[in-house]
Amino acid sequence: MLPENILHARLTFLSHFPHNQRATATNFLLQAIRAGCNEPNQVVGYALETACRRCHLEAAQTFLSLFENNPEALLAGARWALWWESLSPEEKQQLREGRAEEAIERWMEQNPPTDRQLAYLNRLGYRGPTPANRLEASRLIDELMKGVRHA
């Protein structure tokens, strides 16, 4: 899990970019670190140079505008990127998997249970209230399969 200050730094930076620009904006920062920058101000400076060279990209334009309007958000992004690059490949993979799992669960919570889930719950002998969403149905199925919950 991300430390609270790092999570805040990441969100402060990313909140200024539409979803379709976030990967490019993040890569500006990560490229700076991979090029040898190791201080937030250095990272931002290098990333700004990259954004200037790639000004045809919307993310670059947003990045440059952010420097004028909220440079602290860029520094926050640089602090996050420095932290991220300090992690081992295994730690990065764990964090990616955790974020992916959280995103899937959020999506499942927003959708009703499928007919297949409801039919399977019925076959497992579940007679309780209809699950509110796919996540709840999935968890009920898991519990029934493990024998943790009684039908």
Backbone as CSV, one residue per row, in Angstrom:
resi,resn,N_x,N_y,N_z,CA_x,CA_y,CA_z,C_x,C_y,C_z
1,MET,0.843,-1.189,0.000,0.000,0.000,0.000,0.888,1.253,0.000
2,LEU,0.400,2.270,-0.660,1.160,3.510,-0.755,1.112,4.266,0.565
3,PRO,2.264,4.815,1.013,2.228,5.686,2.192,1.295,6.873,1.908
4,GLU,0.637,7.368,2.935,-0.376,8.419,2.766,0.172,9.664,2.068
5,ASN,1.373,10.103,2.441,1.923,11.310,1.816,2.243,11.079,0.339
6,ILE,2.651,9.878,-0.014,2.951,9.547,-1.410,1.657,9.428,-2.205
7,LEU,0.653,8.816,-1.612,-0.653,8.731,-2.275,-1.201,10.130,-2.537
8,HIS,-1.085,11.002,-1.556,-1.551,12.386,-1.719,-0.773,13.092,-2.827
9,ALA,0.546,12.905,-2.864,1.372,13.532,-3.898,0.955,13.044,-5.279
10,ARG,0.739,11.755,-5.401,0.332,11.174,-6.691,-1.004,11.744,-7.138
11,LEU,-1.961,11.774,-6.227,-3.292,12.275,-6.583,-3.279,13.770,-6.867
12,THR,-2.470,14.528,-6.134,-2.342,15.969,-6.381,-1.879,16.205,-7.813
13,PHE,-0.886,15.446,-8.240,-0.361,15.579,-9.595,-1.375,15.104,-10.629
14,LEU,-1.862,13.878,-10.480,-2.726,13.284,-11.498,-4.074,13.983,-11.636
15,SER,-4.541,14.626,-10.584,-5.862,15.269,-10.638,-5.928,16.390,-11.672
16,HIS,-4.798,16.863,-12.127,-4.758,17.942,-13.111,-4.811,17.445,-14.557
17,PHE,-4.792,16.130,-14.735,-4.753,15.552,-16.073,-5.974,14.677,-16.317
18,PRO,-6.593,14.788,-17.505,-7.641,13.831,-17.858,-7.039,12.418,-17.905
19,HIS,-7.857,11.426,-17.732,-7.370,10.042,-17.683,-6.512,9.687,-18.897
20,ASN,-6.884,10.168,-20.080,-6.142,9.797,-21.283,-4.777,10.484,-21.390
21,GLN,-4.461,11.402,-20.479,-3.161,12.085,-20.490,-2.253,11.647,-19.343
22,ARG,-2.789,10.913,-18.415,-2.038,10.606,-17.187,-0.782,9.776,-17.413
23,ALA,-0.848,8.791,-18.284,0.328,7.942,-18.518,1.462,8.768,-19.128
24,THR,1.141,9.615,-20.087,2.176,10.441,-20.722,2.788,11.410,-19.723
25,ALA,1.944,12.069,-18.939,2.442,13.023,-17.945,3.335,12.324,-16.921
26,THR,2.919,11.164,-16.476,3.719,10.394,-15.526,5.048,9.992,-16.143
27,ASN,5.012,9.604,-17.404,6.254,9.204,-18.072,7.242,10.354,-18.202
28,PHE,6.759,11.588,-18.330,7.687,12.725,-18.342,8.524,12.722,-17.062
29,LEU,7.878,12.481,-15.936,8.585,12.475,-14.652,9.508,11.265,-14.527
30,LEU,8.999,10.102,-14.897,9.805,8.886,-14.758,11.028,8.914,-15.667
31,GLN,10.887,9.461,-16.860,12.034,9.572,-17.767,13.121,10.454,-17.157
32,ALA,12.722,11.493,-16.464,13.698,12.382,-15.826,14.525,11.620,-14.795
33,ILE,13.861,10.800,-14.010,14.565,10.031,-12.976,15.480,9.002,-13.622
34,ARG,14.984,8.346,-14.662,15.791,7.343,-15.357,16.982,7.970,-16.071
35,ALA,16.893,9.285,-16.321,18.015,10.010,-16.933,19.007,10.512,-15.883
36,GLY,18.706,10.269,-14.603,19.659,10.615,-13.553,19.236,11.711,-12.599
37,CYS,18.083,12.306,-12.802,17.612,13.338,-11.868,17.212,12.669,-10.557
38,ASN,17.611,13.276,-9.437,17.301,12.651,-8.152,16.764,13.621,-7.109
39,GLU,16.402,14.811,-7.524,15.774,15.811,-6.656,14.493,16.274,-7.339
40,PRO,13.427,16.560,-6.571,12.161,16.969,-7.199,12.310,18.121,-8.197
41,ASN,13.083,19.150,-7.858,13.238,20.277,-8.781,13.941,19.861,-10.078
42,GLN,14.922,18.975,-9.968,15.607,18.469,-11.164,14.636,17.678,-12.039
43,VAL,13.841,16.848,-11.390,12.876,16.019,-12.123,11.907,16.911,-12.890
44,VAL,11.375,17.928,-12.211,10.432,18.830,-12.861,11.105,19.570,-14.018
45,GLY,12.316,20.056,-13.817,13.024,20.769,-14.883,13.233,19.910,-16.118
46,TYR,13.694,18.696,-15.904,13.922,17.778,-17.026,12.599,17.451,-17.713
47,ALA,11.567,17.183,-16.910,10.254,16.845,-17.468,9.677,18.014,-18.267
48,LEU,9.917,19.239,-17.807,9.452,20.415,-18.554,10.148,20.514,-19.909
49,GLU,11.450,20.225,-19.927,12.179,20.231,-21.197,11.596,19.192,-22.151
50,THR,11.298,18.020,-21.621,10.698,16.964,-22.439,9.334,17.402,-22.955
51,ALA,8.535,18.009,-22.085,7.203,18.471,-22.485,7.308,19.543,-23.568
52,CYS,8.299,20.421,-23.464,8.500,21.458,-24.499,8.814,20.825,-25.851
53,ARG,9.654,19.789,-25.838,10.011,19.111,-27.088,8.824,18.340,-27.672
54,ARG,7.901,17.954,-26.819,6.759,17.146,-27.261,5.461,17.942,-27.149
55,CYS,5.555,19.250,-27.375,4.417,20.151,-27.151,3.214,19.856,-28.045
56,HIS,3.380,19.009,-29.062,2.246,18.623,-29.898,1.281,17.695,-29.149
57,LEU,1.721,17.121,-28.035,0.870,16.230,-27.235,0.025,17.043,-26.259
58,GLU,-1.230,16.652,-26.116,-2.106,17.343,-25.167,-1.557,17.266,-23.747
59,ALA,-1.024,16.114,-23.380,-0.477,15.957,-22.027,0.680,16.920,-21.802
60,ALA,1.479,17.151,-22.820,2.600,18.091,-22.698,2.077,19.506,-22.490
61,GLN,1.033,19.863,-23.206,0.442,21.191,-23.049,-0.134,21.361,-21.643
62,THR,-0.803,20.330,-21.148,-1.339,20.383,-19.786,-0.203,20.482,-18.778
63,PHE,0.857,19.723,-19.008,2.024,19.725,-18.127,2.625,21.135,-18.057
64,LEU,2.815,21.760,-19.204,3.393,23.106,-19.254,2.464,24.127,-18.597
65,SER,1.180,23.990,-18.800,0.203,24.886,-18.170,0.223,24.720,-16.652
66,LEU,0.373,23.489,-16.218,0.420,23.224,-14.778,1.631,23.907,-14.142
67,PHE,2.741,23.936,-14.856,3.927,24.604,-14.330,3.632,26.084,-14.071
68,GLU,2.892,26.701,-14.944,2.552,28.118,-14.785,1.527,28.346,-13.673
69,ASN,0.571,27.428,-13.547,-0.549,27.637,-12.634,-0.418,26.965,-11.271
70,ASN,0.322,25.865,-11.203,0.420,25.132,-9.942,1.710,24.303,-9.918
71,PRO,2.863,24.968,-9.831,4.126,24.217,-9.852,4.261,23.237,-8.689
72,GLU,3.580,23.504,-7.582,3.655,22.576,-6.444,3.070,21.211,-6.814
73,ALA,2.072,21.184,-7.689,1.510,19.904,-8.134,2.550,19.107,-8.914
74,LEU,3.373,19.802,-9.704,4.444,19.108,-10.422,5.495,18.567,-9.454
75,LEU,5.816,19.348,-8.441,6.774,18.872,-7.425,6.218,17.676,-6.671
76,ALA,4.913,17.698,-6.399,4.284,16.550,-5.741,4.408,15.317,-6.631
77,GLY,4.160,15.493,-7.921,4.317,14.381,-8.857,5.747,13.881,-8.894
78,ALA,6.705,14.794,-8.838,8.116,14.412,-8.836,8.458,13.613,-7.572
79,ARG,7.924,14.024,-6.430,8.172,13.268,-5.189,7.611,11.855,-5.297
80,TRP,6.407,11.740,-5.869,5.832,10.406,-6.060,6.724,9.583,-7.000
81,ALA,7.130,10.174,-8.122,7.923,9.446,-9.108,9.262,8.987,-8.522
82,LEU,9.893,9.837,-7.715,11.147,9.442,-7.063,10.913,8.259,-6.125
83,TRP,9.817,8.299,-5.388,9.488,7.179,-4.508,9.252,5.918,-5.335
84,TRP,8.456,6.044,-6.385,8.114,4.889,-7.229,9.375,4.240,-7.801
85,GLU,10.278,5.047,-8.314,11.487,4.516,-8.926,12.441,3.912,-7.898
86,SER,12.228,4.211,-6.615,13.075,3.617,-5.571,12.625,2.198,-5.213
87,LEU,11.460,1.794,-5.683,10.932,0.469,-5.361,11.569,-0.609,-6.227
88,SER,11.581,-1.816,-5.703,12.056,-2.958,-6.484,10.971,-3.345,-7.492
89,PRO,11.336,-4.072,-8.535,10.322,-4.530,-9.494,9.207,-5.347,-8.827
90,GLU,9.566,-6.122,-7.818,8.571,-6.933,-7.118,7.578,-6.043,-6.357
91,GLU,8.103,-5.010,-5.701,7.217,-4.091,-4.973,6.281,-3.347,-5.926
92,LYS,6.817,-2.931,-7.065,5.981,-2.248,-8.061,4.869,-3.174,-8.543
93,GLN,5.221,-4.420,-8.809,4.222,-5.383,-9.297,3.130,-5.606,-8.260
94,GLN,3.512,-5.716,-6.994,2.522,-5.882,-5.922,1.560,-4.704,-5.881
95,LEU,2.087,-3.501,-5.981,1.242,-2.303,-5.964,0.322,-2.251,-7.177
96,ARG,0.843,-2.603,-8.344,0.007,-2.627,-9.558,-1.135,-3.620,-9.400
97,GLU,-0.812,-4.801,-8.891,-1.842,-5.828,-8.716,-2.896,-5.373,-7.714
98,GLY,-2.458,-4.714,-6.657,-3.408,-4.209,-5.667,-4.338,-3.159,-6.243
99,ARG,-3.787,-2.254,-7.056,-4.624,-1.215,-7.681,-5.591,-1.842,-8.673
100,ALA,-5.132,-2.854,-9.407,-6.006,-3.517,-10.377,-7.147,-4.222,-9.648
101,GLU,-6.822,-4.885,-8.558,-7.856,-5.581,-7.786,-8.879,-4.592,-7.224
102,GLU,-8.407,-3.458,-6.725,-9.314,-2.430,-6.204,-10.224,-1.894,-7.305
103,ALA,-9.679,-1.692,-8.482,-10.484,-1.173,-9.602,-11.553,-2.183,-10.005
104,ILE,-11.186,-3.457,-10.038,-12.156,-4.497,-10.377,-13.267,-4.545,-9.335
105,GLU,-12.899,-4.463,-8.065,-13.910,-4.490,-7.009,-14.841,-3.290,-7.091
106,ARG,-14.294,-2.108,-7.382,-15.157,-0.918,-7.540,-16.146,-1.121,-8.682
107,TRP,-15.669,-1.703,-9.788,-16.539,-1.952,-10.928,-17.615,-2.968,-10.545
108,MET,-17.220,-4.030,-9.854,-18.186,-5.065,-9.456,-19.250,-4.507,-8.520
109,GLU,-18.864,-3.572,-7.656,-19.823,-2.962,-6.728,-20.861,-2.114,-7.454
110,GLN,-20.535,-1.654,-8.633,-21.434,-0.772,-9.376,-22.357,-1.525,-10.324
111,ASN,-22.246,-2.854,-10.371,-23.057,-3.640,-11.292,-23.844,-4.701,-10.547
112,PRO,-25.067,-4.942,-10.995,-25.899,-5.944,-10.323,-25.325,-7.346,-10.514
113,PRO,-25.701,-8.270,-9.651,-25.213,-9.645,-9.816,-25.707,-10.209,-11.149
114,THR,-24.902,-11.084,-11.733,-25.291,-11.686,-13.009,-26.289,-12.811,-12.766
115,ASP,-26.995,-13.167,-13.810,-27.927,-14.298,-13.720,-27.172,-15.577,-13.368
116,ARG,-25.966,-15.728,-13.913,-25.163,-16.924,-13.610,-24.788,-16.968,-12.132
117,GLN,-24.425,-15.817,-11.554,-24.093,-15.790,-10.129,-25.305,-16.185,-9.293
118,LEU,-26.448,-15.611,-9.629,-27.667,-15.904,-8.867,-28.053,-17.371,-8.998
119,ALA,-27.919,-17.929,-10.205,-28.231,-19.344,-10.405,-27.263,-20.222,-9.610
120,TYR,-25.997,-19.855,-9.593,-25.007,-20.640,-8.867,-25.261,-20.569,-7.364
121,LEU,-25.590,-19.393,-6.870,-25.942,-19.272,-5.449,-27.117,-20.182,-5.118
122,ASN,-28.094,-20.228,-6.002,-29.258,-21.087,-5.805,-28.839,-22.556,-5.761
123,ARG,-27.952,-22.964,-6.707,-27.463,-24.352,-6.726,-26.664,-24.690,-5.462
124,LEU,-25.986,-23.689,-4.904,-25.229,-23.911,-3.670,-26.129,-23.944,-2.440
125,GLY,-27.417,-23.666,-2.644,-28.370,-23.727,-1.544,-28.582,-22.416,-0.823
126,TYR,-28.081,-21.335,-1.366,-28.243,-20.031,-0.722,-29.698,-19.591,-0.824
127,ARG,-30.283,-19.213,0.325,-31.677,-18.782,0.366,-31.845,-17.402,1.005
128,GLY,-30.763,-16.676,1.141,-30.823,-15.358,1.773,-31.287,-14.289,0.810
129,PRO,-31.139,-13.039,1.227,-31.541,-11.924,0.361,-30.671,-11.868,-0.898
130,THR,-31.247,-11.353,-1.956,-30.509,-11.208,-3.211,-29.340,-10.258,-2.994
131,PRO,-28.141,-10.684,-3.409,-26.973,-9.798,-3.259,-27.204,-8.476,-3.996
132,ALA,-26.672,-7.416,-3.446,-26.872,-6.080,-4.005,-26.062,-5.843,-5.277
133,ASN,-24.937,-6.555,-5.427,-24.071,-6.312,-6.574,-23.217,-7.540,-6.855
134,ARG,-22.419,-7.474,-7.928,-21.581,-8.607,-8.330,-20.536,-8.954,-7.280
135,LEU,-20.003,-7.954,-6.622,-18.979,-8.215,-5.609,-19.567,-8.992,-4.446
136,GLU,-20.722,-8.550,-3.971,-21.373,-9.255,-2.867,-21.714,-10.689,-3.276
137,ALA,-22.218,-10.885,-4.478,-22.539,-12.228,-4.957,-21.276,-13.083,-5.033
138,SER,-20.195,-12.505,-5.536,-18.934,-13.238,-5.648,-18.425,-13.663,-4.267
139,ARG,-18.518,-12.772,-3.315,-18.050,-13.099,-1.959,-18.928,-14.161,-1.306
140,LEU,-20.226,-14.076,-1.549,-21.129,-15.114,-1.028,-20.772,-16.473,-1.621
141,ILE,-20.534,-16.519,-2.918,-20.164,-17.778,-3.576,-18.879,-18.323,-2.967
142,ASP,-17.892,-17.462,-2.785,-16.626,-17.903,-2.177,-16.854,-18.481,-0.790
143,GLU,-17.662,-17.797,0.021,-17.932,-18.277,1.376,-18.635,-19.627,1.357
144,LEU,-19.629,-19.769,0.480,-20.357,-21.024,0.391,-19.456,-22.162,-0.114
145,MET,-18.591,-21.849,-1.047,-17.675,-22.865,-1.589,-16.691,-23.341,-0.526
146,LYS,-16.276,-22.437,0.351,-15.327,-22.792,1.407,-16.020,-23.372,2.625
147,GLY,-17.354,-23.326,2.629,-18.102,-23.837,3.763,-18.104,-22.893,4.953
148,VAL,-17.707,-21.646,4.736,-17.653,-20.658,5.807,-19.065,-20.201,6.169
149,ARG,-19.895,-20.083,5.169,-21.246,-19.580,5.365,-22.234,-20.701,5.124
150,HIS,-23.245,-20.749,5.935,-24.292,-21.746,5.749,-25.416,-21.154,4.919
151,ALA,-25.948,-21.923,4.035,-26.983,-21.466,3.105,-28.187,-20.901,3.798
